[in-house]
Every structure is written in structure tokens, then in C-alpha cells.
Amino acid sequence: MDLSEITDVVSAYCRDNPIIAAAAGLLLIFLLIRKTKLFFFLFFLGLILAAALYFIMGIAETGKTTKGKMIEKGTVLDQNQTR
């Protein structure tokens, strides 16, 4: 999953749920005005979590592709052959 797919999912969610998106936006604006430190803490925490998720998804995709290639080549032994 690349960055454009993530933004597509977020924008589709905002289009499908405008009330929740507006409430989240108003909450972020309120935090930015009233509690600036909390806003930036949550913002950077969100960035770190998003980066970790992006990294994990990339590794999972690589593993899935490698497993598919191994199965196609026949290098993965059947459980009956390992006994």
C-alpha cells in the first residue's frame, strides 16, 4: 500500500462520513488553539504511527511476494515430504 492509496482511503472515508470528518477537524482546530502542546504531541504521535504502519505494510507485502515466488518455483516443501 503506497501513500496515494492511503490518501484515497482517507478521502473516501471523509466523503462517506462528513459529520465525523467535520467533528475531527473541529477537534483538531480546538486543540491547536487551546492546547498547542497536546496538539503537536498528538500530531507527531500520529506521524510516527503512520510511518510504522507504512513500514510494516511494506515488509508484509515483500514477504507475501517472496512467498508467492517460492510457491511458484516449488521450493516450499509439502508437509508430507518433510516427515
Stockholm file with secondary structure:
# STOCKHOLM 1.0

chainA/1-83         MDLSEITDVVSAYCRDNPIIAAAAGLLLIFLLIRKTKLFFFLFFLGLILAAALYFIMGIAETGKTTKGKMIEKGTVLDQNQTR
#=GR chainA/1-83 SS CCHHHHHHHHHHHHHHCHHHHHHHHHHHHHHHHHCHHHHHHHHHHHHHHHHHHHHHHHHHHHHHHHHHHHHHHTCSCCHHHHC
#=GC SS_cons        CCHHHHHHHHHHHHHHCHHHHHHHHHHHHHHHHHCHHHHHHHHHHHHHHHHHHHHHHHHHHHHHHHHHHHHHHTCSCCHHHHC
//
